[in-house]
Amino acid sequence: MTISNTLYTVAVFSENRVGLLNQISIIFTRRKLNIETLTVSPSSIKGVHKFTITTYTDKQTIQKLVLQIEKRIDVLKAFYYTDDEIVFQEIALYKVPTINLIDEPNLESIIRRHNARILEIAREYTVIEKTGQSDEVEALFEELKKYDIRQFVRSGRVAITKSPAEYVTMFIEEQEKRRMPKEKWSDKE
């Protein structure tokens, strides 16, 4: 049996509860899946957080994984996507010595060519920011290596769907509709 190497993005919407990240990571571990990137932040819905997780696997395994995640009490809903179904980016910060920026005019053209920007210039260091796809972030890193990168950090993937509908909002509305007596819901419409 061969496992396809498709990169899936899993979006998990949940209440902000202590220990949920551990519970989710255990589900990946049980299925012997490595988490490639992980980003957690508040979502557009008050009181709801979004976990954005990437992993390589096949379609059958990702379907089972999402079902297991949804069984967690604090999870409202989970979805999985392929790269063509979402818009996604990473952000990276690079810290290089400021002297290199002054002494190397080529460094400024590298920053421009990569559509990066300078966030801060101090006497000892300069911080450069790059937002883009994983390969774009890596390409800038490779070019800046020769200028003595002092620190480098990158985020996990952040993503939104290309769908015109917000499925988690629709799911929450459906759940609320089921809880409300029918006469109250018809008054709301």
Contacts in CASP RR format, 6 or more apart in sequence:
PFRMAT RR
TARGET T0000
AUTHOR 0000-0000-0000
METHOD contacts of the structure
MODEL  1
MTISNTLYTVAVFSENRVGLLNQISIIFTRRKLNIETLTVSPSSIKGVHK
FTITTYTDKQTIQKLVLQIEKRIDVLKAFYYTDDEIVFQEIALYKVPTIN
LIDEPNLESIIRRHNARILEIAREYTVIEKTGQSDEVEALFEELKKYDIR
QFVRSGRVAITKSPAEYVTMFIEEQEKRRMPKEKWSDKE
3 57 0 8 1.000
3 58 0 8 1.000
3 61 0 8 1.000
4 57 0 8 1.000
4 58 0 8 1.000
4 59 0 8 1.000
5 56 0 8 1.000
6 56 0 8 1.000
6 57 0 8 1.000
6 58 0 8 1.000
6 59 0 8 1.000
6 82 0 8 1.000
7 36 0 8 1.000
7 54 0 8 1.000
7 55 0 8 1.000
7 56 0 8 1.000
7 82 0 8 1.000
7 83 0 8 1.000
8 54 0 8 1.000
8 55 0 8 1.000
8 56 0 8 1.000
8 57 0 8 1.000
8 62 0 8 1.000
8 80 0 8 1.000
8 81 0 8 1.000
8 82 0 8 1.000
9 52 0 8 1.000
9 53 0 8 1.000
9 54 0 8 1.000
9 80 0 8 1.000
9 81 0 8 1.000
9 82 0 8 1.000
9 83 0 8 1.000
9 86 0 8 1.000
9 88 0 8 1.000
9 157 0 8 1.000
9 159 0 8 1.000
10 51 0 8 1.000
10 52 0 8 1.000
10 53 0 8 1.000
10 54 0 8 1.000
10 55 0 8 1.000
10 62 0 8 1.000
10 65 0 8 1.000
10 66 0 8 1.000
10 69 0 8 1.000
10 78 0 8 1.000
10 79 0 8 1.000
10 80 0 8 1.000
10 81 0 8 1.000
11 50 0 8 1.000
11 51 0 8 1.000
11 52 0 8 1.000
11 78 0 8 1.000
11 79 0 8 1.000
11 80 0 8 1.000
11 81 0 8 1.000
11 159 0 8 1.000
11 161 0 8 1.000
11 168 0 8 1.000
12 24 0 8 1.000
12 50 0 8 1.000
12 51 0 8 1.000
12 53 0 8 1.000
12 69 0 8 1.000
12 75 0 8 1.000
12 77 0 8 1.000
12 78 0 8 1.000
13 43 0 8 1.000
13 45 0 8 1.000
13 48 0 8 1.000
13 49 0 8 1.000
13 50 0 8 1.000
13 51 0 8 1.000
13 75 0 8 1.000
13 76 0 8 1.000
13 77 0 8 1.000
13 78 0 8 1.000
13 168 0 8 1.000
14 20 0 8 1.000
14 48 0 8 1.000
14 49 0 8 1.000
14 51 0 8 1.000
14 72 0 8 1.000
14 74 0 8 1.000
14 75 0 8 1.000
14 76 0 8 1.000
15 47 0 8 1.000
15 48 0 8 1.000
15 49 0 8 1.000
15 74 0 8 1.000
15 76 0 8 1.000
16 42 0 8 1.000
16 47 0 8 1.000
16 49 0 8 1.000
17 74 0 8 1.000
20 72 0 8 1.000
20 74 0 8 1.000
20 75 0 8 1.000
21 40 0 8 1.000
21 51 0 8 1.000
23 72 0 8 1.000
24 51 0 8 1.000
24 53 0 8 1.000
24 69 0 8 1.000
24 72 0 8 1.000
24 75 0 8 1.000
25 35 0 8 1.000
27 65 0 8 1.000
27 68 0 8 1.000
27 69 0 8 1.000
28 34 0 8 1.000
28 35 0 8 1.000
28 53 0 8 1.000
28 55 0 8 1.000
28 65 0 8 1.000
31 57 0 8 1.000
31 61 0 8 1.000
31 64 0 8 1.000
31 65 0 8 1.000
33 55 0 8 1.000
33 56 0 8 1.000
33 57 0 8 1.000
33 61 0 8 1.000
33 65 0 8 1.000
34 55 0 8 1.000
34 56 0 8 1.000
35 53 0 8 1.000
35 54 0 8 1.000
35 55 0 8 1.000
36 54 0 8 1.000
36 55 0 8 1.000
36 56 0 8 1.000
37 52 0 8 1.000
37 53 0 8 1.000
37 54 0 8 1.000
37 90 0 8 1.000
37 155 0 8 1.000
37 156 0 8 1.000
37 157 0 8 1.000
38 51 0 8 1.000
38 52 0 8 1.000
38 53 0 8 1.000
38 54 0 8 1.000
38 156 0 8 1.000
39 51 0 8 1.000
39 52 0 8 1.000
39 155 0 8 1.000
39 156 0 8 1.000
39 157 0 8 1.000
39 158 0 8 1.000
40 49 0 8 1.000
40 50 0 8 1.000
40 51 0 8 1.000
40 52 0 8 1.000
41 49 0 8 1.000
41 50 0 8 1.000
41 158 0 8 1.000
42 48 0 8 1.000
42 49 0 8 1.000
42 50 0 8 1.000
43 49 0 8 1.000
43 50 0 8 1.000
43 168 0 8 1.000
44 166 0 8 1.000
45 168 0 8 1.000
45 169 0 8 1.000
45 172 0 8 1.000
48 76 0 8 1.000
48 168 0 8 1.000
48 172 0 8 1.000
52 156 0 8 1.000
52 157 0 8 1.000
52 158 0 8 1.000
52 159 0 8 1.000
54 156 0 8 1.000
54 157 0 8 1.000
55 62 0 8 1.000
55 65 0 8 1.000
57 65 0 8 1.000
62 80 0 8 1.000
63 80 0 8 1.000
65 80 0 8 1.000
66 78 0 8 1.000
66 79 0 8 1.000
66 80 0 8 1.000
69 75 0 8 1.000
69 78 0 8 1.000
70 77 0 8 1.000
70 78 0 8 1.000
76 168 0 8 1.000
76 171 0 8 1.000
76 172 0 8 1.000
77 167 0 8 1.000
77 168 0 8 1.000
77 171 0 8 1.000
79 161 0 8 1.000
79 167 0 8 1.000
79 168 0 8 1.000
81 159 0 8 1.000
81 161 0 8 1.000
85 161 0 8 1.000
85 162 0 8 1.000
85 163 0 8 1.000
86 159 0 8 1.000
86 160 0 8 1.000
86 161 0 8 1.000
86 162 0 8 1.000
87 159 0 8 1.000
87 160 0 8 1.000
87 161 0 8 1.000
87 162 0 8 1.000
88 133 0 8 1.000
88 157 0 8 1.000
88 158 0 8 1.000
88 159 0 8 1.000
88 160 0 8 1.000
89 131 0 8 1.000
89 132 0 8 1.000
89 133 0 8 1.000
89 157 0 8 1.000
89 158 0 8 1.000
89 159 0 8 1.000
90 131 0 8 1.000
90 132 0 8 1.000
90 133 0 8 1.000
90 134 0 8 1.000
90 137 0 8 1.000
90 154 0 8 1.000
90 155 0 8 1.000
90 156 0 8 1.000
90 157 0 8 1.000
90 158 0 8 1.000
91 129 0 8 1.000
91 130 0 8 1.000
91 131 0 8 1.000
91 132 0 8 1.000
91 154 0 8 1.000
91 155 0 8 1.000
91 158 0 8 1.000
92 129 0 8 1.000
92 130 0 8 1.000
92 131 0 8 1.000
92 137 0 8 1.000
92 140 0 8 1.000
92 141 0 8 1.000
92 152 0 8 1.000
92 153 0 8 1.000
92 154 0 8 1.000
92 155 0 8 1.000
93 119 0 8 1.000
93 127 0 8 1.000
93 128 0 8 1.000
93 129 0 8 1.000
93 151 0 8 1.000
93 152 0 8 1.000
93 153 0 8 1.000
93 154 0 8 1.000
94 116 0 8 1.000
94 127 0 8 1.000
94 128 0 8 1.000
94 129 0 8 1.000
94 130 0 8 1.000
94 140 0 8 1.000
94 141 0 8 1.000
94 144 0 8 1.000
94 149 0 8 1.000
94 151 0 8 1.000
94 152 0 8 1.000
95 125 0 8 1.000
95 126 0 8 1.000
95 127 0 8 1.000
95 128 0 8 1.000
95 149 0 8 1.000
95 150 0 8 1.000
95 151 0 8 1.000
95 152 0 8 1.000
96 107 0 8 1.000
96 125 0 8 1.000
96 126 0 8 1.000
96 128 0 8 1.000
96 144 0 8 1.000
96 147 0 8 1.000
96 148 0 8 1.000
96 149 0 8 1.000
96 150 0 8 1.000
97 124 0 8 1.000
97 125 0 8 1.000
97 126 0 8 1.000
97 147 0 8 1.000
97 148 0 8 1.000
97 150 0 8 1.000
98 121 0 8 1.000
98 122 0 8 1.000
98 123 0 8 1.000
98 124 0 8 1.000
98 125 0 8 1.000
98 126 0 8 1.000
100 107 0 8 1.000
100 126 0 8 1.000
100 147 0 8 1.000
100 148 0 8 1.000
101 107 0 8 1.000
101 108 0 8 1.000
101 118 0 8 1.000
101 121 0 8 1.000
101 126 0 8 1.000
104 147 0 8 1.000
107 144 0 8 1.000
107 147 0 8 1.000
110 140 0 8 1.000
110 143 0 8 1.000
110 144 0 8 1.000
111 117 0 8 1.000
111 118 0 8 1.000
111 128 0 8 1.000
114 130 0 8 1.000
114 136 0 8 1.000
114 139 0 8 1.000
114 140 0 8 1.000
114 143 0 8 1.000
115 130 0 8 1.000
116 128 0 8 1.000
116 129 0 8 1.000
116 130 0 8 1.000
116 140 0 8 1.000
117 128 0 8 1.000
117 129 0 8 1.000
118 126 0 8 1.000
118 127 0 8 1.000
118 128 0 8 1.000
118 129 0 8 1.000
119 127 0 8 1.000
119 128 0 8 1.000
119 129 0 8 1.000
120 126 0 8 1.000
120 127 0 8 1.000
121 127 0 8 1.000
125 150 0 8 1.000
128 140 0 8 1.000
128 144 0 8 1.000
130 136 0 8 1.000
130 137 0 8 1.000
130 140 0 8 1.000
134 157 0 8 1.000
137 154 0 8 1.000
141 149 0 8 1.000
141 152 0 8 1.000
161 167 0 8 1.000
177 185 0 8 1.000
180 188 0 8 1.000
END
